[in-house]
Amino acid sequence: EAAARQDLEKQRSEMRKLREAHQMDMDALAVELQQFQEEHGQLEGKLCIKEEREPALRARLEAAQAQVLEESRQGRQQLQRQMRQFQAREREMEFATEQSQELQQHLSAQLADVESKLLVTKE
């Protein structure tokens, strides 16, 4: 009977140790769970902030894209205007060159005519 009591007492002691070890494990898990929940809450907060800012950032991005497109359109129009002006000046220069050549030919013909009349008059 004494041996049975010692055995029972030994089993109780082992059970107590097991319960204490189990309780320590549970306490450690509770601390980990608490830390996880705090981190989760912080991450959810950050996510909410980012989700709230997303429309504003998207709107800024779209506005910047629209501005770049508008500046590009205006630049293209300005280049087209400059090209048309350049082509118009080029045509004017060609016309002026043609007129100058025609005038020079006309004056050369008149000079030749006057010279021939002078030769006829001298003879």
Beta strands, then each sheet from edge to edge (+ up, - down):
end
